[in-house]
């Protein structure tokens, strides 16, 4: 990464850490219980069983797919097992999602699909699952008054979440949008009607809308409504739970890296998915202790029949909240009720934490990955900030059944990685698979926290592992894509050099593996050519 001391993200990697969160797999012995929860949640979304409508396994964020028959190798140079390839922009940090016959992925506009919209923009592409052809795109101008709010060329870095024919997304401008999966091809359905104005910079005249433009149904502008701007770039995978959207507000530092833009702002907000109205927010005073930015997205689990929402703040602390039950009739904004908090690095500095930015020996820790809930436990990677902090990092296993301040009695085990980590762990068949930033993939026993093996890949890893069909899939920032056996014994099945670095995570849906590089999206299928 180029820029290390003058700012938090590199010129071509800024949102890359944005593609940081990842998810984990499922323990085979307890699969029926895990599937029971997934069936209930999937029924509420109307998703096809083999779709991947959200980043990570539905709600629990476990990065495990039930897909089978996936290839253990592919090669774009020969066409081996390549169903189709689509060029993206020049910088793609997002992870794709797949639902209802569409593949959605964020990128930038260096490969413009519309001659009326050129220049630096955030882009969400909606492609046909069958052949990769463009169905429609969402276009958003960059926030131009301060590059630290929306770093040049990073595009849209957030993975969308799909439910039925609705797409929920946080744009590069930190706007929460609800989109019609069918775009303007079936009319402008509203109530939002100002798409043409929203697609161009303020100093440009709107151009006529096309059927390939996104149809915004409603929009919640976080900067205008709360006064909160992101740091460098927006990254959030929206969690849908019943009537509500749980959203990382993307609160972070300003361009000086010495103070939080809006320390009093919430880190976790909740919107009504029908109207986009703000209905709840956290009251944990996380803002003053944000070390860099808020990267993580929330997860859900059930404990003794009670649903819990888990969220990792930019202060290196994990929180569990009661979910919102109803929309207040009086328009009031509720405060999320906290059930427990767990400080992942209790011996680290706790006051004036920004003064430690750049200190590689002593610093607070933060959390860039998503928490993974499995079998009453929460699995989280935590450690010093990759751009500004100490290199130490851990995969932590936390007892999610406790209440109150669980920092002392919540730890079950911690696996030290001794280097920065951005990846969400994948939990499967009694094993946790997790990658660190120096390119090591670790296989850890989830009962003991002891390692079975470590594999050194070439290049940094910011993405997360995907476990599917007995295989571990992972890409690196040196353009190498690796396939390993998801087993206690290390076996390398294949590796291939692709066209550009990878920061997003692989996704499997409907018999196809999707791999996004900075410049291309590959649909990989057994026996395709």
N, C-alpha and C positions, 0 to 999 in steps of 0.2 A: 504494500500500500504506500503510495507516494506520500501524501501529506500526513505527517505524524505529529508535528509540534505546533503548527500554525492553526490547525483545525482538526475536527474529529474525524472527517472522512476524506479519503483520497479522491482525487479528481475523477477517477473512473470507478471508484469503489464506494462512494459515499453511502448509498443505500444498501450496499451490500450487506453491511451489518444489519441492514434492515431485513434482509432475507434471513434473519438469524433464527427465529424460532423454529422448533421442530417438534416431532412428536414420537410416541413410542408404541410398541407392540403389546401383545396380550399373552398371558401365561396359559399354555394349552390345557393344564389340568383344571383351570377355573373358567374355561371358555364359555360354558353355558351361562354363567352369571353375567359375564361381560356382554354376551350377545343379548341377553334379556334386556339390559339397559339400552343397548343400541337399537333393538327392535322397537322399543317404546319411543325412543327419540326419533328414529327414522320415520316411524308412522306419522309423527307430527309434522315432519318436513315434506312428506310426499315424494322423497327422493327414490330413484331406482336403486335397488340393493347394490348393484355393481358400480354406481356412480361414485365420484369423489367430490361432493359439492362444497366441502370445507377443507381447509388445510388441516391435515391430521384426521385420525379416526373420529367419527362424529362425537363431538362434545368432550370426550375424555382426552383428546389431542394425541392419542397414541398413534405413532406413525407406522401402523401395520395395516396391510391390505389383505383381504381374503382372496385376492385374485390368484389363479393357478395357470399353469401353462405359459408362464412368461419366459422369455429367452434368457439364457445365462451369458449371452454375448450379442453384440451387434456392431456393424461397421458402415458408417455413411459412405466411405470411399468405394466400397463394393456394392452397397445396397443391401447387404445381408441383414435380414430381419427389420428392415426399414419400411414402414407402411407409408409414411409421408414425412416431408420436411418442409417447414415454413420459415422464411426469413423474418426476424423480428426487427427491433431497432438496433442501435449500437451498444446499448447498455440495458440489460434485463436482470433485475434483482428479484423478481417475483417468482412465486411458485404457482403453477397452473392449477385450476380446479376444473372438474368435469361434471356436467349435469345436463340432463334432458337433451342429449345429442349435441351439446356445445362444449367447447374448450375455451376457457377464459384465462387470459394472462396479461399482466401489466408490462409495459416497456416504454421506450421513449420514441420520439418522432423522427429519428434520423433516417428512417425508411418510410416516408410518408405515403399513406394509402389514398390520400385526398389532396389533389393539387390546390384546393382552396385553403388548406391548412398546412402551411409549412413553417419551419422554425422549431425552436425548442418547446415541446409540449409534453404533458403526461398523457399516456395512451393506455386504455384498456381495450384489448382485442378480444372479440368474440368470434371464434372460428367454428366451422362445422366439424363435428367429431369424425365424420366419415372420410373427409379428404383434406381438411385443413383450410378450406376456402374461407375467405372473409365473409362473415354474416353481418357484423356491424362493429362500430368502435365508439368508445367514449373518449372525447378530446377535452383536455383541460389546460389552459395556459399556465405558465409558471408564475409563482409569486415572485415579482421582480424587484420589490423594494429592499430585500435583504437576502443575499444568497444563502445565509445560514438557515433560512426558513424552508428553502426549496432548492437544493443544490443543483446546479446546471447539469443537464443531460441524464439525470437519474430516472426520469420517467415516473410511472406509477409502480410502487414497490409492494403495495398491499395485495394479498390474495383475496379475491371476492368470495363471498359466501352465497350460495344459491338455495332458495327454498321455493318449490313449485315454479312459478314463472316470474319470480322476483329475484333480483340480484342486489345484494347489499355490499357496499364497497366504501372504503375511505380513499379519497383522491389524494393526489400530491399536494393539493391546497388545504388538506385537513378538513375536507367536507365529507360528511356522511351522506351517501346518495342511495336511494332505492330506485333501481332500474327495471324496466320491462324487458324480460328475456327476449321478447320478440321485436324489440327496437321500435323505431318509428314506422317500420313496414306495415304495422297494423294500426297506424294513427297515433297522434299525440294524446296520450290518455290522461296526463295531468294527475293531480291539480297543478303541478309545476308545468309552466308553459314557456319558460324563457331560455330554452336550450341554445338557440342561435346566439344570443348575447353571451351566454356563459362559455361558449366554445372559442371565443376570440379574446385577445387582450383588450383592455379597456380603451386603448387608443385606436382600435381597428373597428371597421364597420362589420356588423354581422353579415353572414352569407346565407343563402337559402338552405334550409334543412334538406337532408336526403334520407332515403329509406335505410341507408347504411349508418346513420347516426343513432346514437343512443337516445332512448326515451327516458328522461328523468321523471319519475313519478312524484318524489319529494326530495328535498335537500335540507340538511341541517348543517349550517356553516359554523363549525366550532370556533374559529377565530372571531367571527362577528358576534356569536351568541355568548361565548364564555370569555373571549379576549385572549385565547391561548393559541400560540403558534408552535409548530414542531421545531425540532432541532435537526438541521440538515435535510431530513426527508421523513416522510410519513411511513410508518409501517404498522399495520393492524390487520389481524384476521378476526372479523366480527363473529362473535358467538351468539347464536340464536337460541333462546330458551323460552318456549311458549310464546307469549305476546311481545317479548322484549329482546332488544339487541344490547349486548354487553360489549363495550368498546373501550380500548385503550385510547386515552385522550392525546397521546404523543407529547406530553409535557417534557420539556428539556431545557438545556442551557441556552444562553444567547451566544452571539459570535465571539465574545471575549472568553468564553469557557470559564468564567469566574462567578457567574450568578445565573440563577434560574429565571427564565423570562417572566414567569408568573407563579411564584412559589405558593400562593394561596389557592391555585386552581386544582380541581380534582384530577386524579390519575385514571380513575375508572368511572365511566358514565354509562347510563342506561337510557335508551330511547324506546318509545313505543314504535313497533315495526310497521304499524299501519299508517301513522301520521308523521313520524319523525320527531315527535315531541319529547323533550327531556323530562324524564320521570324520576330519576334517581342519580345519585353520585356518592362517591366515597367521602368520608369525613376523617381520614386518617392522618392528615397533615404530612403527606409524603413529600410534597413539593420542595421544602427547604433542604431535604437530604438527597435529592436527585443528584447522582454523581456525574451523569452525562446526559442521558435521555431515558425515556420509557419505551422499552422495546417489546416487552412481552404481551401476549394476548391471553385472555382468560380461558379457563377450562371448567368442566363440570364433573361432579361425581355424586354417587349416592352412598350415604352412610346410615345404616340402620333404617333404610327406607326414606331418609330425608335427603333432599337434593341440596348440594352445596356448590357455590361458585368460588373458584380458586383464582387468585390473581397475584402476579409477581411485580412488585413496584420497582421503580428506578432507584430505590434506596436499598436494594438487596434484601428485602423482606418479603416473605410469602404471607398472603392473607386469605382467610376463608370467610365468605359472607353468606347470609341467608338470601335466597333469590327473592326478587320482587314478586308480589302476588297479584296486584291489581293496579290500575291506573287511577291516581287520585282524582276524584270528581272536581275538586276545587282548583285544580291546576297547580297544586303545590309540588315541589321537588323533594322527594323523600331522601333520607340518608340511609345508605346501605348499612345493615346491622352486621358488625363484625363478630365472628364466632371465635376465631383465633388468629394469632400472628406468630410467625416464626422467623427470627433473624438468622439468615444463613451464614453470617460471618460476624458473630457477636463480639469478637475481640478487635475488630477493625475500628478506625476512627468514626465517631458519631456526630461531631460538631464541626461546623465550617468545613464540610467535606470537600468543597470545590478547591480549597487550598492545596489539596493533595494531587490535583491533576498534573500529570507529568512525573509523579514520583513512582518509580518502578520498584521501590523497596517497601514503602509503607503506603497503603491506600485503602479506601473502602472497596467493597465488592458491589457489583451489580448483576442483573439477570437479563440476558438477551433472549433466552429460549422461552418456550412455553412450558408451563407445568404439565406433567402427565399424571393423570389419576389412574391407579390400578390397584384393586384389591385392598381398599382402605389405606393405601399409601400414595404419597405424592413424590414424584421423581423430578428433580430440578437440577440443572447445571448452573453454577454460580462461580464468580471469581472476579479478579481485578479487571478493570476495563481494558479491552484490547488496545485502545488507542492511547490511554492516559494512565493506566494503573499497573499494579503488580501483576506478575505473570501467573501466580498461583490460581488454580481453579479446582473445583470438585464436582462430582456427581453425588448429590445428596438424596437419601431416602428418608422421608419424613412420615411419621405417624399422623394421618389425617383425621383420626378420631378424637383427638384431644380438644380441649377448649381453653380459652384464655391466652396467656403468654406461654407458648409451648417451646420456647427456645431451649430450655433446660431439659424437658422431658420428651420432646418431640423427635429428636434424632434417633434413627435406627442404625444407619451407617453412612459413611462418607468415603467415596473413592477419590483419592487425590490424582489429578492429572498433571500438575506441575507446569501447566502452561494455559494460556487463555482458551476459553471455550465459548462458542456461540450456538452450539447445536442442542436441539431437544433430543432427549434419549428415546430410543425405541425399545419397548419391552415385549419380549416374545419367548414363550416356552422356557420360562425361568431365567432368561438372560436379558441383560440390558446392552444395547449396542449404541455407542455414542462416539462422536468424533471431536477432536480438539483442533485448535487453529493451526497447529504445526503439522497437520496432516496425518495424525494417528487415529486409527479406528480401534476402539476398545470393546472387548466382550467381557461383561462383568456379571457375576452371579447375583441375582436379585435378592437372595436370602442372606448372603454373607457379605456382599460388597467386595468380594475378592475377584481379581481379574483371572480370566481363562486365557486370553491372548490379546496382543496388540499388533496391529498391522500398520506399517509406515507407508503411506501413500506419498506420491510426489506432489509437493505444493500445499499451500494452505487449504483448510476446509472451513467454510463458513456455513455450508448447507447442513442439513440433517439427514441421517440415514433413513431409508425406507426398507422395511422388512416385508417381503411378499414372496410366496411360493418357495419358502425355504431359502431365500437369498437375501443378502444385504446389498442394497444399491446406494452408491454415494459418488458425488462429483467433487472435483477440486478446482481451485482457482488457477491451476497450471494446465487446465484443459483436459485432465485425465478423468475418465469415468471408470469406476471399479465395481466389480461384482464379486462378492465373497459369499461363502456358505454361512447360513445362519445356524451355527452349530458351536459346541464347546471346543471342537478341534478346528484350528484355523486352516481354511482352504481357499486359495485364490482361484476363482473360476475364470475371470478374464479382466482385461482392462483395454481401453481404447482411447486414443487421442482425438478430441473433438476440435471444432473450429475456433472456440474461444472459451474463456473461463466460465465456471459455473458457481453461482452463489445461491440459487433457488434449489429446492429439494425435488427429487423425482417423485412422481405420482403414478399410481396404477389404477385403471378403471376399465371395465368391460373388455378384459383380455389384452389391454394395451398399456405399455409403460411409456410415460411422457417425461422427456428429459429436456430441460431448457438450459441453453448456454446464454451467454451475453447476446449472441446474434441470431440464434436459431432455436426452433422448437422441433424436436424429433418425436415422432410417434413410432414406437418400437413394438413389433408384434412377431411372434414366432412364425417362421416360414414366409414372412412378407419379403418382398424385394421390389 
